[in-house]
């Protein structure tokens, strides 16, 4: 079974492509994460978790869900991580998670996709995004082929920098950078409530027709990138930058 979490559509696309090529069921974890639903799931086929990369590891909201949810049936599990550049040493922490759950870690594969982290980086134009996606399609096909074969993903070469960014940098990144303090809505807001609906942590609510952010942000960028009026900004950094979502993403 293919499980995925996706803020702006990159991981959604990769998951559905892998599901098509492996003829396997695909499950969107959005509602389960949003409602903290840790009920048991079963699959006779290997698990494949498709996820974005947050600070060179899987999102903590997803990690917590995996720790608390019983994945019954198959003990084999693969991870496919979409990213803007690389995933560092994410595999080390995924292997430890699998050991904790009594599962067989079958490897982690990075798929470079268009950058969506508008809070810190520049997002691509539509044309630049299209070119990145074209290259990613081959990588997704390769991932599906390995999963079909039952082999493990190849182990990547890990550098000292990889160890640092997935370790101490990740540990510092969350308390320092992952918060909603800089989000705000401009006068372009149309009070549609989409930002509230697409938040996986129920951290956005409308008050007097305008979004207000709480203290449970996971920095998925769904609210800012999916706003139909482009009325949400993140401090000064997001001003003038394209809002990226994968074409034809379902939300």
N, C-alpha and C positions, 0 to 999 in steps of 0.2 A: 504494500500500500504506500502511496505517495502522500506525505503530509507536508503542507506548506504554510508559511506565514509570509505575508507580503504587504508592505506599506504602500508602495507606488507601482507595483505590477511586475517588476523584474523577476522576482522569485515565483510569482504566479505563472508567468509565461514559461519559465524553465520547468516548473512542476508539471504543467499540462503537456508540454512537449515530451517529457520523459514518460508520462502516463500513456500518451499515444503510442510511443515507440516500444514500450514494454507491455502494452495492453493491460495496464494495471489501474486500479481505482485511485482517484485523486481526491484528497480531503483538504478543504480550506479550514485552517485552524482559527480563523478570525473570531467566530462566535465563541468557541471554546476558551480562547484566551481572554476575550472581553468579559465573559461571564464566570471566569475561573472554574471552568468545567473540567474536572480531572477524572471523569468517568472512564472506565476501561474501554479500550479499543482492541480488536483482534484482527490478525491477518495471517494467513498461511504462507504468504509470500514475503520476501525480505522487505523491511521497512526502508523507505527513502525519505529523508528529511531535507526539504529544500528551503533555504532560509537566506535572508540578507546577512551581511556582515556588519556588525556594530563594533567599532574599535578593535578590529582584527580578531573577533570571536563571534559566536552566535549571540543574538540578543538575549539579555538576561531574562526577559519575560518568557521567552521560549525555553530557555534552559530550565527555569523553574517549573514550567509546565511539563517538560520531559521528565524531570526528577519525580514529580508527584503523580504522573499518569501511568497506569499499567498498560504496557504494550504487550498483549498476549499473543501466543502463537509463535511465529518465527522469532528466532533470537538474533538474526542477522540484521544489521542496520548500516545504511550508507548515509553520508551527508553531502549535499551539494550546496555550496555557498556562493551566492551572487555577490559581487563586490565591485568597487570602483577601480581598484588597482590590485590588491592582494589580500590574503587572509592571514598573513603572519604565521604564527605557530598555533593556530586554532585547533589543529588536530590533537595536540597534546591534551587539551582540556576535554575534547570530545571523547577521546579514548578513556580518560578517567571517568567521565560520566557513564559511558557504556559499562565499564567495569563495575561501577556502583550499582547499575541496574541489572547486572548479570546478563548483558547482551554482548554479542560478538561484533566488534567494531570492524567494518569493512572498508574504512577509509573516508577521506574527505577530499572533494574536488572543487577547485575554484573556477567560477565562470565570470569573467570580466563583463560587466554590463554598464550602461550609461549611469553616470553619477547622479544621485538624487539628494545627497546630503547638503541641501541648500543653506543649512545653518552655518556651515564651515567652508564648503568648497564651491567652485563654480559649476553650475549645471550646463549640460551641452545644448546646443541648438538642435533643432529637429534633424537636420542633415547629418550633423556629427553623431547624434544618437543612432541614426539609421545605420551608419557605417559600423559602429561598435556592435550593434545587434547582429548585423550580418556575420561578423567574425564569431560572435558568441554562439550562433546556431550550430556551427561545426563542433564546438566544445560540448554543447548539450547533447548532440548526437553521439559523441564519443562516450559521454557519461552513461547514456542509455545502453550503449553497446556493451560496456563493462558490466552493468547491472544485469543485463540479459544473460551474459556469459557465466555469471556467478562468481567472477573473479573479484579481487580487491582492487580499489583504486591504487595507483602507484603512489608510493610515499614521496613527497616533495623534499627537496634539499632545504634544510632549515638553517638560517643564518643567526648570528648573534642579535642582529636587529630584529628579526622575526620573534625571537624569544622575548626581547624587551617590549616590543609593541603589544604583543598578546598577553604579556605578564604585567609588569609594573605600570606601563602606560594605560592599559585597559583598566587597571585598578584605580588609577587616578582620574581617568577620563570621566567615569560615571559621576562621582560626587562633584567634580568641578564643572563639567560641561553639559551633562544630561539633565536639563531642567527646562521649564516652559516660561521662565521669567521674561524672555525677550520676544515672545510671540505677542502680536497685537493685530487687531483688525482696523483697516482704514475705513474712510467714509464710502468706499466702493462696496462695502458689505451689503448683501441683499437679504440677509437674515434667512437663508434657505435651510440652515441647520446641517449641511453636509459635513462640516468639520466635526460636529458632534457625533454624527452617525459613523464616520470612518475611523474614529479613534479606538484603538484596541484596548485601551486602559480606562475608558470612560472618564478621561481627564478633561474633556471639553464639554461645557454646557452653555446654553444660551440664556443670557439675562437681559431682559428688555430688548430682545432681538439681536443681541451682539454676543459673540463668543467670549467666554471667560475660561482661562486655563487654570487647572489645579496643580498639584504637586506629584502627580504620578506619570509624568511624561516619559516616554521611552525613546523619543527622537526618531520616530519612524518616518516623519515628514509627510504623513498622509493628509493632515489638515491643510498645510500650506500648499502642497503640490496639487491637491485635488479640488481646491476651492474654485468653483466655476467663474467667479468674478476676479480671481487673483487679488483678493482683498486682504490677505493675511501676509504679514511680514515678520521676519525674525531679526529684530534690531535693525541695523543699517545694512548688514551684509547681503540680505536677500533682495534689496532694491534693484530693480532693473534686470534681474537674472531670470532666465526662462524657468517655468515650472515644469518639472519633468514627471511624466507618468508614462508607463509603457503603453504604446498604442493598443487600443481595444481592451485595456484592463477592465475587469468586471465591475468595480465599485462606482 
